[in-house]
Amino acid sequence: MKLELELEANAAYFEMTDAEAASTQAIESGRLADCDAEGPLIGIEVLSAASAGLSSIWITSLSKTQTRGRAPSMR
């Protein structure tokens, strides 16, 4: 699992596999689910991430970790 943050866009993407997305479905407002060609969920995009419960402190912390060249830990 991998988490990608786009701070300027205020979006987060939770990648569950590295498969290519074949379709995207809206789960609810600001939440999109990507599925591969066979149907399984491969990732979820959260728009307006800061207002969706991802605190600005948490986002800033991850950003600083990525800046130092290390991927943030998901544990």
DSSP file (Angstrom, degrees, kcal/mol; ACC not computed):
  #  RESIDUE AA STRUCTURE BP1 BP2  ACC     N-H-->O    O-->H-N    N-H-->O    O-->H-N    TCO  KAPPA ALPHA  PHI   PSI    X-CA   Y-CA   Z-CA
    1    1 A M              0   0    0      0, 0.0     2,-0.4     0, 0.0    15,-0.2   0.000 360.0 360.0 360.0 141.8    0.0    0.0    0.0
    2    2 A K  E     -A   15   0A   0     13,-2.6    13,-3.3    15,-0.1     2,-0.5  -0.990 360.0-149.5-137.1 144.0    1.2    3.5   -0.8
    3    3 A L  E     -A   14   0A   0     -2,-0.4     2,-0.4    11,-0.2    11,-0.2  -0.963  12.8-171.3-114.6 126.6   -0.1    6.9    0.0
    4    4 A E  E     -A   13   0A   0      9,-2.6     9,-2.8    -2,-0.5     2,-0.4  -0.962   4.5-162.3-116.5 135.5    0.5    9.8   -2.4
    5    5 A L  E     -A   12   0A   0     -2,-0.4     2,-0.6     7,-0.2     7,-0.2  -0.954  12.7-166.2-118.3 135.4   -0.3   13.4   -1.4
    6    6 A E  E  >> -A   11   0A   0      5,-2.7     5,-1.8    -2,-0.4     4,-1.0  -0.870  10.9-175.4-116.1  93.4   -0.7   16.3   -3.8
    7    7 A L  T  45S+     0   0    0     -2,-0.6     3,-0.4     1,-0.2    -1,-0.2   0.870  79.9  52.1 -62.5 -40.4   -0.6   19.2   -1.4
    8    8 A E  T  45S+     0   0    0      1,-0.2    -1,-0.2    -3,-0.1    -2,-0.0   0.859 116.6  40.3 -65.0 -33.7   -1.4   21.9   -4.0
    9    9 A A  T  45S-     0   0    0     -3,-0.3    39,-0.5     2,-0.1    -1,-0.2   0.547 105.2-130.9 -89.4  -8.1   -4.4   20.0   -5.1
   10   10 A N  T  <5 +     0   0    0     -4,-1.0    39,-2.7    -3,-0.4    38,-0.7   0.933  63.4 130.9  56.7  48.3   -5.4   19.1   -1.6
   11   11 A A  E   < -AB   6  47A   0     -5,-1.8    -5,-2.7    37,-0.2     2,-0.3  -0.937  43.1-159.7-132.8 152.8   -5.8   15.5   -2.6
   12   12 A A  E     -AB   5  46A   0     34,-2.3    34,-3.3    -2,-0.3     2,-0.4  -0.978   3.4-159.9-130.6 145.6   -4.6   12.1   -1.4
   13   13 A Y  E     -AB   4  45A   0     -9,-2.8    -9,-2.6    -2,-0.3     2,-0.8  -0.982   4.2-158.7-129.6 121.6   -4.4    8.8   -3.2
   14   14 A F  E     -AB   3  44A   0     30,-3.0    30,-1.9    -2,-0.4     2,-0.6  -0.874  14.5-161.7 -98.2 107.9   -4.3    5.4   -1.4
   15   15 A E  E     +AB   2  43A   0    -13,-3.3   -13,-2.6    -2,-0.8    28,-0.3  -0.816  16.4 177.8 -96.3 122.6   -2.7    2.9   -3.8
   16   16 A M  S    S+     0   0    0     26,-3.2     2,-0.3    -2,-0.6    27,-0.2   0.773  71.6   5.7 -94.3 -30.8   -3.4   -0.7   -3.0
   17   17 A T        -     0   0    0     25,-1.3    -1,-0.2     2,-0.2   -15,-0.1  -0.922  69.3-119.0-142.0 168.3   -1.6   -2.3   -6.0
   18   18 A D        +     0   0    0     -2,-0.3     3,-0.1    -3,-0.1    24,-0.0   0.225  69.7 128.6 -94.7  15.6    0.4   -1.0   -8.9
   19   19 A A        -     0   0    0      1,-0.1     2,-0.3    23,-0.1    -2,-0.2  -0.298  67.7-102.0 -65.3 154.4   -2.1   -2.3  -11.4
   20   20 A E        -     0   0    0      1,-0.1    17,-0.4     2,-0.0     2,-0.3  -0.618  35.7-114.0 -81.5 136.7   -3.3    0.1  -14.0
   21   21 A A        +     0   0    0     -2,-0.3    15,-0.3     1,-0.2     3,-0.1  -0.516  31.9 177.4 -71.7 131.4   -6.8    1.6  -13.5
   22   22 A A        +     0   0    0     13,-3.1     2,-0.3     1,-0.3    14,-0.2   0.643  69.6  12.8-103.5 -24.5   -9.4    0.6  -16.1
   23   23 A S  E     -C   35   0A   0     12,-1.8    12,-2.6     2,-0.0     2,-0.4  -0.993  59.3-150.6-151.7 155.2  -12.3    2.4  -14.5
   24   24 A T  E     -C   34   0A   0     -2,-0.3     2,-0.4    10,-0.2    10,-0.2  -0.997  13.5-170.0-129.6 131.4  -13.1    5.0  -11.9
   25   25 A Q  E     -C   33   0A   0      8,-2.7     8,-3.2    -2,-0.4     2,-0.5  -0.963  25.1-122.6-122.5 137.6  -16.3    5.1   -9.8
   26   26 A A  E     -C   32   0A   0     -2,-0.4     6,-0.2     6,-0.2     3,-0.1  -0.674  23.3-176.3 -76.0 124.0  -17.5    7.9   -7.6
   27   27 A I  E     -     0   0A   0      4,-2.6     2,-0.3    -2,-0.5    -1,-0.2   0.893  68.8 -36.7 -83.9 -47.2  -18.1    6.4   -4.1
   28   28 A E  E >  S-C   31   0A   0      3,-1.1     3,-2.4     0, 0.0    -1,-0.5  -0.905  96.9 -42.3-160.8 178.4  -19.4    9.7   -2.7
   29   29 A S  T 3  S+     0   0    0     -2,-0.3     3,-0.1     1,-0.3    -3,-0.0  -0.321 130.5   4.0 -56.6 121.3  -18.7   13.4   -3.1
   30   30 A G  T 3  S+     0   0    0      1,-0.2    17,-3.0    -2,-0.1     2,-0.4   0.540 110.2 100.8  82.0   6.5  -14.9   13.8   -3.2
   31   31 A R  E <   -CD  28  46A   0     -3,-2.4    -4,-2.6    15,-0.2    -3,-1.1  -0.987  47.0-178.4-128.7 121.7  -14.1   10.0   -3.0
   32   32 A L  E     -CD  26  45A   0     13,-2.4    13,-2.8    -2,-0.4     2,-0.5  -0.962  13.0-152.1-123.8 137.2  -13.2    8.1   -6.2
   33   33 A A  E     -CD  25  44A   0     -8,-3.2    -8,-2.7    -2,-0.4     2,-0.4  -0.927   7.4-154.1-110.3 127.7  -12.5    4.3   -6.4
   34   34 A D  E     -CD  24  43A   0      9,-3.0     8,-3.0    -2,-0.5     9,-1.4  -0.836  13.2-172.7 -98.9 137.3  -10.1    3.0   -9.1
   35   35 A C  E     -CD  23  41A   0    -12,-2.6   -13,-3.1    -2,-0.4   -12,-1.8  -0.929  19.0-124.5-125.8 151.8  -10.6   -0.6  -10.3
   36   36 A D    >   -     0   0    0      4,-2.0     3,-1.5    -2,-0.3   -15,-0.1  -0.224  44.7 -84.7 -84.4-176.7   -8.5   -2.7  -12.6
   37   37 A A  T 3  S+     0   0    0    -17,-0.4    -1,-0.1     1,-0.3   -16,-0.1   0.755 129.4  51.5 -63.0 -25.4   -9.7   -4.5  -15.8
   38   38 A E  T 3  S-     0   0    0      2,-0.1    -1,-0.3     1,-0.0    -3,-0.0   0.539 119.0-107.8 -90.5  -7.1  -10.9   -7.5  -13.7
   39   39 A G  S <  S+     0   0    0     -3,-1.5    -2,-0.1     1,-0.3     3,-0.1   0.040  70.4 132.9 111.2 -27.8  -12.9   -5.4  -11.3
   40   40 A P        -     0   0    0      0, 0.0    -4,-2.0     0, 0.0    -1,-0.3  -0.249  64.3-101.8 -63.5 148.1  -10.9   -5.4   -8.0
   41   41 A L  E     + D   0  35A   0     -6,-0.2    -6,-0.3     1,-0.1     3,-0.1  -0.478  42.1 170.4 -65.8 130.5  -10.3   -2.1   -6.1
   42   42 A I  E     -     0   0A   0     -8,-3.0   -26,-3.2     1,-0.4   -25,-1.3   0.563  60.0  -5.4-117.9 -16.5   -6.7   -0.9   -6.7
   43   43 A G  E     -BD  15  34A   0     -9,-1.4    -9,-3.0   -28,-0.3     2,-0.4  -0.976  49.7-141.0-172.5 159.6   -6.9    2.6   -5.2
   44   44 A I  E     -BD  14  33A   0    -30,-1.9   -30,-3.0    -2,-0.3     2,-0.5  -0.998  13.4-154.7-132.0 130.2   -9.0    5.4   -3.6
   45   45 A E  E     -BD  13  32A   0    -13,-2.8   -13,-2.4    -2,-0.4     2,-0.6  -0.893   5.0-161.4-104.6 133.8   -8.6    9.1   -4.3
   46   46 A V  E     -BD  12  31A   0    -34,-3.3   -34,-2.3    -2,-0.5     3,-0.4  -0.959   7.0-158.9-115.9 114.6   -9.8   11.6   -1.6
   47   47 A L  E    S+B   11   0A   0    -17,-3.0   -36,-0.2    -2,-0.6   -37,-0.1  -0.595  78.4  24.9 -88.3 155.3  -10.3   15.1   -2.8
   48   48 A S  S >> S+     0   0    0    -38,-0.7     4,-0.7   -39,-0.5     3,-0.5   0.950  79.3 177.8  53.4  51.5  -10.3   18.0   -0.3
   49   49 A A  G >4> +     0   0    0    -39,-2.7     5,-1.9    -3,-0.4     3,-0.7   0.831  68.5  56.2 -58.4 -39.0   -8.1   15.8    1.8
   50   50 A A  G >45S+     0   0    0      1,-0.3     3,-0.8   -40,-0.2    -1,-0.2   0.896 111.6  42.8 -63.7 -39.4   -7.6   18.3    4.6
   51   51 A S  G <45S+     0   0    0     -3,-0.5    -1,-0.3     1,-0.2    -2,-0.2   0.533 103.1  70.2 -83.8  -4.8  -11.3   18.8    5.2
   52   52 A A  G <<5S-     0   0    0     -4,-0.7    -1,-0.2    -3,-0.7    -2,-0.2   0.219 129.6 -81.9 -95.3  14.7  -11.8   15.0    4.9
   53   53 A G  T < 5S+     0   0    0     -3,-0.8     2,-1.0     1,-0.3    -3,-0.2   0.374  94.8 123.7 104.0  -4.7  -10.1   14.3    8.2
   54   54 A L      < -     0   0    0     -5,-1.9    -1,-0.3     4,-0.0    -2,-0.2  -0.801  61.1-136.1 -88.2 105.5   -6.5   14.3    7.1
   55   55 A S     >  -     0   0    0     -2,-1.0     4,-2.3     1,-0.1     5,-0.2  -0.200  10.2-123.6 -64.9 151.2   -5.1   17.0    9.4
   56   56 A S  H  > S+     0   0    0      1,-0.2     4,-2.4     2,-0.2     5,-0.2   0.815 113.2  56.8 -64.1 -29.9   -2.8   19.7    8.1
   57   57 A I  H  > S+     0   0    0      2,-0.2     4,-2.4     1,-0.2    -1,-0.2   0.928 108.6  46.0 -65.7 -44.0   -0.2   18.6   10.7
   58   58 A W  H  > S+     0   0    0      2,-0.2     4,-2.3     1,-0.2    -2,-0.2   0.915 114.0  48.1 -64.1 -44.7   -0.2   15.0    9.3
   59   59 A I  H  X S+     0   0    0     -4,-2.3     4,-2.3     1,-0.2    -2,-0.2   0.912 112.7  48.6 -63.6 -43.3    0.0   16.2    5.7
   60   60 A T  H  X S+     0   0    0     -4,-2.4     4,-2.3     2,-0.2    -2,-0.2   0.904 110.1  52.2 -63.3 -41.8    2.9   18.5    6.5
   61   61 A S  H  X S+     0   0    0     -4,-2.4     4,-1.9     1,-0.2    -2,-0.2   0.922 111.3  46.1 -60.8 -46.0    4.7   15.8    8.4
   62   62 A L  H  X S+     0   0    0     -4,-2.3     4,-2.6     1,-0.2    -1,-0.2   0.898 110.3  54.3 -63.8 -40.3    4.4   13.4    5.4
   63   63 A S  H  X S+     0   0    0     -4,-2.3     4,-2.1     1,-0.2    -2,-0.2   0.914 108.5  48.1 -61.2 -43.7    5.5   16.1    3.0
   64   64 A K  H  X S+     0   0    0     -4,-2.3     4,-1.2     2,-0.2    -1,-0.2   0.879 110.9  51.7 -65.3 -38.0    8.7   16.8    5.1
   65   65 A T  H  <>S+     0   0    0     -4,-1.9     5,-1.6     1,-0.2     3,-0.4   0.925 111.0  47.1 -63.7 -44.7    9.4   13.0    5.2
   66   66 A Q  H ><5S+     0   0    0     -4,-2.6     3,-1.9     1,-0.2    -2,-0.2   0.864 105.8  59.9 -65.3 -35.8    9.0   12.8    1.4
   67   67 A T  H 3<5S+     0   0    0     -4,-2.1    -1,-0.2     1,-0.3    -2,-0.2   0.828  99.2  57.0 -61.5 -32.3   11.2   15.8    0.9
   68   68 A R  T 3<5S-     0   0    0     -4,-1.2    -1,-0.3    -3,-0.4    -2,-0.2   0.424 123.9-105.3 -80.7   2.9   14.1   14.0    2.7
   69   69 A G  T < 5S+     0   0    0     -3,-1.9     2,-0.4     1,-0.3    -3,-0.2   0.599  83.8 116.2  88.5  11.4   13.8   11.3    0.1
   70   70 A R      < -     0   0    0     -5,-1.6    -1,-0.3     3,-0.0    -2,-0.2  -0.921  65.5-122.3-114.4 140.6   12.1    8.6    2.3
   71   71 A A        -     0   0    0     -2,-0.4     2,-0.1    -3,-0.1    -5,-0.0  -0.562  38.6-104.9 -73.9 141.8    8.7    7.2    1.7
   72   72 A P        -     0   0    0      0, 0.0     2,-0.3     0, 0.0   -69,-0.2  -0.402  34.7-114.3 -68.1 144.6    6.4    7.7    4.6
   73   73 A S        -     0   0    0      1,-0.1   -71,-0.0    -2,-0.1    -3,-0.0  -0.587  16.3-159.1 -79.2 139.2    5.7    4.7    6.7
   74   74 A M              0   0    0     -2,-0.3    -1,-0.1     1,-0.2   -72,-0.0   0.292 360.0 360.0 -98.3   8.3    2.1    3.4    6.7
   75   75 A R              0   0    0      0, 0.0    -1,-0.2     0, 0.0    -2,-0.0   0.453 360.0 360.0 -89.9 360.0    2.6    1.5   10.0
